[in-house]
């Protein structure tokens, strides 16, 4: 039997491998020049930059893919634990190093607010309870039937998943700085902590359970290792090719149509395209169920991203691998980004310095960086041709004044990506950085289903599907597809 996977992001690559392990002849198609989807690699004037996720928190999900074929991840990839996991730099000059042993974390908390040591332990215990249900039991559980959702409602209510991440953290911690540090995780998957369901509070325990790792060679090395695994096991790869639509006959996906008009037949189609783009552009509304059209019309999208890549002609050894640079405003800034959809003069930033761990990212005596700035998505109708250079200059000046002194003189080889690039390069609806937002009303059954609603033999993986965005999320979405496809094959065999 033949399977086609549309999109070679991590969800697509994982789905292709899982289908191949089931005996399918698999073809993997992507419009980008290399595997990885949004996890592209940019080489610029001697500096290397990962465009995709830089944090690995559940390495066993990658190990599983190699294990499908009797191989070991460690033979293809070197993962190193980081210390600290993240450094938070606050606008008053204070900082908070998060990660490592529990004792180190408690000591850092004690330095900022001694009363919050007990609160953090309670928060961690609550996070573990959410993790045991939300991740261990439900992250790879199909939610394509409403009865599945109904069965889980009592447990989710018992875990207070109706409250937001911010409300959950605020119940446990007193310090505003620590509240910010421990509520910011939803931004890593495209959500506003003041809107995102507290089920994403499981990230605290996920990090504590498995640590925070970096792949030597960067995310590009992860993509290369998976790509080599894909090739070793006979999966056909076709890059630089855009899929125009899914071919549907009598309510059944029978293949795809490429942008050049070529039709390719398949028994199974898995889409790793942005789920909203799939239903907006690749499947006619007449072929969609009313429930899907309602989800699409009511969809609330994640924020956009402005990403500045640059090198420096000196090194900054005092800067951690992962830094969260907090601006003077928190809730108000997030309101500007997510609700008012305006580009404010201030910002908060995620700064990635891979040369802290892997010097190969830059020439000798230099550092490689990227800085990610959450911004409104394209629904704000910003003129990024005008706004981007101004934002670039404000960010460089702010970092120069604080944690990267002299940056204005040492910065080199810089370039940036805006929400317009996310829309153009990855066909992300509204240029959103993480597809639809992780709201309660867009989670589990309410999210785009991994089994297409009303269309046989079509499956969805990736950030816009259950369980959500982030590297663990999209790898788990491929596990959901894996769980669904054998059932579909048995059904088709009896017709």
C-alpha positions in Angstrom: 0.0 0.0 0.0 1.1 3.5 -0.8 1.2 6.5 1.6 2.0 10.1 0.9 3.0 12.5 3.7 2.6 16.2 2.9 5.2 18.2 4.8 8.5 17.2 6.2 8.4 18.9 9.6 9.0 16.8 12.6 5.4 15.6 12.6 5.7 14.6 9.0 9.0 12.9 9.3 7.9 10.9 12.3 4.7 9.9 10.5 6.6 8.8 7.5 8.8 6.6 9.6 5.9 5.1 11.5 4.1 4.4 8.3 7.2 2.8 6.8 7.5 0.6 9.9 4.0 -0.6 9.2 5.0 -1.8 5.7 3.7 1.2 3.6 5.6 2.5 0.6 6.0 6.1 1.7 6.6 9.3 -0.2 7.5 12.4 1.8 7.0 15.7 0.0 7.9 19.3 1.2 8.1 22.7 -0.5 11.3 23.7 1.5 14.8 23.0 0.2 15.6 20.7 3.1 13.9 18.4 5.5 12.6 19.8 8.8 9.7 22.1 7.8 10.1 25.2 10.0 13.3 23.6 11.4 15.4 24.8 8.5 19.1 25.7 8.9 20.6 28.9 7.7 24.3 29.3 6.8 25.3 32.9 6.5 28.8 34.4 6.3 30.3 31.6 8.3 27.6 31.5 11.0 25.1 28.7 11.4 21.5 29.3 12.7 18.8 26.9 13.6 15.4 28.2 12.4 13.3 25.7 14.3 13.0 24.4 17.9 16.2 24.7 20.0 15.0 22.8 23.1 14.7 19.0 23.4 12.7 18.0 26.5 11.5 14.5 25.7 14.3 12.7 23.9 12.6 9.3 24.3 10.2 10.4 21.5 13.1 10.6 19.1 14.5 7.3 20.5 11.2 5.6 19.6 11.6 6.5 15.9 15.0 4.8 15.7 13.8 1.9 17.8 11.1 1.2 15.2 13.9 -0.1 13.0 16.1 -1.7 15.6 18.5 1.3 15.7 19.7 3.6 18.5 19.4 7.3 18.6 22.8 7.7 20.3 24.5 6.1 17.3 23.3 9.0 15.1 23.0 12.0 17.5 24.7 13.4 20.6 22.4 15.1 23.1 23.9 17.0 26.0 22.0 18.3 29.1 22.1 22.0 29.7 22.7 23.9 32.9 20.9 26.1 33.5 17.9 25.2 31.4 17.0 28.9 31.0 18.3 32.1 32.4 15.6 34.8 33.0 16.9 38.4 32.8 14.6 40.9 34.4 14.3 44.6 33.5 15.6 45.7 36.9 18.9 43.8 36.3 18.0 40.8 38.5 18.2 37.3 37.0 16.9 33.8 37.8 18.7 30.6 36.7 16.1 27.8 36.2 17.0 24.1 35.9 19.4 21.5 37.0 18.8 19.7 40.3 15.7 20.5 42.4 18.0 21.8 45.1 19.6 24.3 42.8 16.2 25.5 41.6 15.0 25.9 45.2 18.2 27.8 46.1 17.6 30.2 43.3 13.9 30.6 44.3 15.1 31.3 47.9 17.3 34.1 46.7 14.4 35.9 45.1 11.5 35.0 47.5 12.0 32.4 50.3 8.2 31.9 50.7 8.0 30.6 47.2 10.1 27.5 47.8 7.1 25.7 49.3 4.8 27.1 46.6 7.1 25.8 43.9 7.1 22.3 45.3 3.3 22.4 45.4 3.3 23.7 41.8 5.6 20.9 40.7 3.4 18.3 42.4 0.3 19.7 40.6 2.3 19.8 37.3 3.1 16.1 37.8 -0.6 15.2 38.3 -1.4 17.1 35.0 1.5 15.4 33.3 0.4 11.9 34.4 -2.9 12.4 32.7 -2.3 15.1 30.0 1.0 13.7 28.7 1.5 10.1 29.8 -2.1 9.0 29.1 -3.6 11.5 26.6 -0.9 13.0 24.4 -1.0 10.0 22.1 -4.7 9.2 22.6 -6.9 9.9 19.5 -9.6 12.5 20.2 -11.5 12.1 17.0 -14.6 10.9 18.9 -16.5 13.2 21.2 -17.2 10.3 23.6 -13.5 10.2 24.2 -13.5 13.8 25.3 -16.6 13.3 27.5 -14.9 10.4 29.4 -12.0 12.7 30.3 -14.0 15.7 31.4 -14.3 14.7 35.1 -10.5 14.1 35.3 -9.6 17.3 33.6 -12.0 19.3 35.7 -10.5 17.7 38.8 -7.1 18.9 37.6 -8.5 22.5 37.2 -7.7 22.5 33.5 -10.5 25.1 33.1 -8.1 27.7 34.6 -5.3 29.4 32.8 -1.6 28.8 33.2 -1.2 32.2 34.8 -4.0 31.5 37.3 -2.4 28.1 38.2 1.0 29.7 38.8 -0.4 32.7 40.7 -2.1 30.3 43.1 1.2 28.9 44.1 3.8 31.7 43.9 4.0 35.2 45.5 6.9 36.8 43.6 5.9 38.6 40.4 9.3 37.6 38.9 8.8 34.0 39.6 5.2 34.1 38.5 6.5 35.4 35.1 9.3 32.8 34.9 7.0 29.8 35.7 4.1 31.0 33.5 6.0 31.8 30.3 6.1 28.2 28.9 2.9 28.6 26.8 4.7 31.2 24.7 7.0 28.3 23.6 4.0 26.7 21.9 2.3 29.9 20.7 0.0 30.6 23.6 -0.7 33.6 26.0 -0.3 32.4 29.6 -3.4 34.4 30.5 -5.5 32.5 28.0 -3.8 29.1 27.7 -5.4 26.2 29.5 -3.4 25.0 32.5 -3.0 21.6 31.0 0.1 23.1 29.5 1.4 23.4 33.1 2.6 19.8 32.5 5.7 21.3 30.9 7.1 22.0 34.3 7.2 18.3 35.2 8.2 17.3 31.7 11.3 19.4 32.0 12.0 18.0 35.5 11.4 14.4 34.4 13.6 14.4 31.3 15.8 17.5 31.5 16.5 20.1 28.8 18.9 19.0 26.1 20.7 20.4 23.1 21.7 18.3 20.1 25.4 18.8 19.2 25.2 20.3 15.7 21.8 21.9 16.6 18.3 21.1 15.5 19.7 20.7 12.0 21.6 17.7 13.3 18.4 16.2 14.6 16.8 16.7 11.1 19.9 15.2 9.4 19.8 12.1 11.7 16.1 11.6 11.0 16.7 12.2 7.3 19.4 9.6 7.2 17.1 7.1 9.0 14.4 7.9 6.4 16.7 7.2 3.5 18.1 4.1 5.0 14.7 2.6 5.2 13.5 3.3 1.7 11.2 6.3 2.1 11.2 8.5 -1.0 11.8 12.2 -0.4 10.7 15.0 -2.8 11.8 18.5 -1.7 11.1 21.9 -3.4 7.6 20.7 -4.3 4.4 22.3 -3.2 1.2 20.3 -2.9 -1.8 22.1 -4.2 -4.6 20.0 -3.0 -5.8 16.6 -1.6 -7.7 14.6 -4.2 -11.0 13.4 -2.8 -13.3 11.0 -4.5 -16.6 9.8 -2.9 -15.5 11.1 0.5 -12.2 9.3 0.4 -8.7 10.8 -0.1 -7.1 9.0 -3.1 -4.0 11.1 -3.5 -2.7 14.6 -4.0 -2.3 17.2 -6.7 0.9 19.1 -7.0 1.2 22.7 -7.8 2.4 21.8 -11.3 -0.8 19.8 -11.9 0.6 16.4 -11.4 -1.6 13.9 -9.6 -0.1 11.2 -7.3 -2.2 8.3 -6.0 -2.1 6.9 -2.5 -4.0 4.6 -0.2 -3.3 6.9 2.8 -2.5 10.6 2.9 -1.0 12.3 6.0 -0.9 16.1 6.1 1.8 17.8 8.1 0.8 21.1 6.4 -0.6 23.8 8.7 -4.0 22.3 9.6 -5.8 25.6 8.9 -4.1 26.0 5.5 -5.1 22.4 4.7 -8.8 23.2 5.2 -8.7 26.7 3.8 -6.8 26.0 0.6 -6.3 22.3 0.0 -9.8 20.8 0.5 -13.0 22.3 -0.9 -15.6 23.4 1.7 -18.1 21.1 0.1 -15.9 18.1 1.1 -15.7 19.2 4.8 -18.0 18.5 7.6 -19.9 21.4 9.2 -17.9 20.8 12.4 -14.6 21.4 10.6 -15.9 24.6 8.9 -17.1 25.9 12.3 -13.7 25.2 13.8 -12.0 27.0 10.9 -14.3 30.0 11.1 -13.9 30.4 14.9 -10.1 29.6 15.0 -7.9 31.8 17.1 -4.3 31.8 16.0 -1.0 32.0 17.8 1.1 35.0 17.8 3.6 35.9 15.0 7.3 35.8 15.4 10.1 38.2 14.5 13.3 36.3 14.5 16.6 38.1 14.2 19.7 36.0 13.3 23.1 37.4 13.8 26.8 36.8 14.6 29.2 38.8 16.8 32.9 39.4 16.2 33.6 38.7 19.9 32.3 36.1 22.3 29.9 36.6 25.3 30.9 33.7 27.6 28.7 35.1 30.4 25.5 34.7 28.4 23.7 31.4 28.9 22.7 29.0 26.1 19.0 29.9 26.6 18.0 33.4 27.9 14.6 34.8 28.4 15.0 38.6 28.4 12.0 40.1 30.2 10.8 43.6 29.3 9.2 46.0 31.8 5.7 44.9 31.1 4.2 41.4 31.1 0.4 41.1 30.9 0.0 44.4 29.2 2.6 43.4 26.5 0.9 40.1 25.9 -2.5 41.9 25.6 -0.9 44.1 22.9 0.4 41.1 21.0 -2.6 38.7 21.3 -5.7 40.9 21.8 -5.0 44.5 20.7 -2.7 43.2 17.9 -0.4 46.2 18.0 3.4 46.3 17.8 4.4 48.0 21.0 7.7 49.9 21.6 8.8 47.4 24.2 9.2 43.7 24.0 10.3 40.5 25.7 12.8 38.2 24.0 14.1 34.7 23.8 17.9 34.7 23.0 19.5 31.6 21.8 23.3 31.3 22.0 24.2 27.8 20.6 27.9 28.6 20.8 27.6 28.4 24.5 27.5 24.6 24.0 28.7 24.0 20.4 31.4 26.4 19.1 31.0 25.0 15.6 28.0 27.5 15.0 30.4 30.4 14.5 34.0 31.2 13.4 36.7 31.1 16.0 36.4 34.0 18.4 32.8 34.7 17.5 29.3 33.9 18.7 26.2 32.9 16.9 22.8 34.1 18.1 19.2 34.3 17.3 16.6 36.4 19.1 13.0 35.6 18.9 10.5 38.4 19.6 6.8 37.5 19.9 4.7 40.0 17.8 1.2 40.1 16.4 0.4 37.8 13.5 -0.7 39.1 10.1 -4.2 39.8 11.4 -2.6 43.1 12.7 -2.0 44.2 9.1 1.5 45.5 9.9 3.8 46.7 7.1 6.7 44.5 7.9 8.9 46.0 5.2 8.8 49.2 7.2 8.5 47.8 10.8 11.1 45.1 10.6 14.3 47.2 10.3 13.0 49.5 13.1 12.3 46.6 15.4 15.7 45.1 14.6 17.4 48.3 15.7 15.4 48.6 18.9 16.2 45.0 19.8 19.9 45.4 19.1 20.0 48.6 21.2 18.2 47.0 24.1 20.6 44.0 24.2 23.5 46.3 23.8 22.4 48.2 27.0 21.9 45.1 29.0 23.3 41.6 28.5 25.3 42.0 25.2 27.3 45.2 25.8 29.0 46.5 22.7 26.6 44.6 20.4 26.0 47.7 18.2 29.7 47.5 17.3 30.2 43.7 17.2 27.0 42.5 15.4 27.6 41.1 12.0 25.9 39.0 9.2 22.4 39.7 10.6 19.1 39.0 8.8 15.6 38.5 10.0 12.3 36.7 9.4 8.8 38.2 10.0 5.2 36.8 10.0 5.2 37.5 6.3 8.0 35.0 5.8 6.2 32.4 7.9 3.1 32.8 5.7 5.2 32.7 2.5 7.7 30.0 3.3 5.6 27.6 5.4 2.0 28.5 4.3 1.2 29.3 7.9 -2.2 31.0 8.0 -1.9 34.6 9.1 1.8 34.0 9.5 1.2 32.5 12.9 4.3 31.0 14.5 2.5 27.9 15.9 -0.8 27.4 14.0 -3.9 27.8 16.1 -3.5 28.9 19.8 -3.5 26.4 22.7 -6.8 27.6 24.2 -9.1 25.2 26.1 -11.7 25.6 23.3 -9.0 24.5 20.8 -7.7 21.5 22.7 -8.2 17.7 22.4 -11.5 17.1 20.5 -12.0 20.8 19.9 -8.7 21.0 18.0 -8.3 19.8 14.4 -8.6 16.0 14.5 -5.8 13.7 13.6 -8.3 11.7 11.5 -9.9 14.1 9.1 -13.5 14.7 9.8 -15.7 13.1 7.1 -12.9 12.2 4.8 -11.6 8.7 4.8 -7.9 7.8 4.5 -6.8 11.4 5.4 -4.9 12.1 8.6 -3.4 15.2 10.2 -0.2 15.7 12.2 1.7 18.7 13.4 1.2 21.8 15.5 -2.5 22.5 14.6 -3.6 19.1 15.6 -3.9 17.2 18.9 -2.0 17.4 21.2 -0.5 20.7 20.0 2.7 22.6 19.1 6.3 22.1 20.3 8.6 19.3 19.5 7.1 16.8 22.0 3.6 17.8 20.8 4.2 17.2 17.1 6.0 13.9 17.7 3.1 12.8 19.8 0.7 13.8 17.0 2.5 11.3 14.8 1.9 8.6 17.5 -1.8 9.4 17.3 -1.7 9.0 13.5 0.1 5.7 14.1 -2.7 4.6 16.4 -5.4 5.5 13.9 -4.0 4.1 10.6 -4.2 0.4 11.5 -7.9 0.8 12.2 -8.4 2.5 8.9 -6.5 -0.2 7.1 -8.7 -2.9 8.7 -11.8 -1.1 7.8 -10.8 -0.6 4.1 -9.8 -4.3 3.9 -13.3 -5.4 4.7 -15.2 -3.2 2.3 
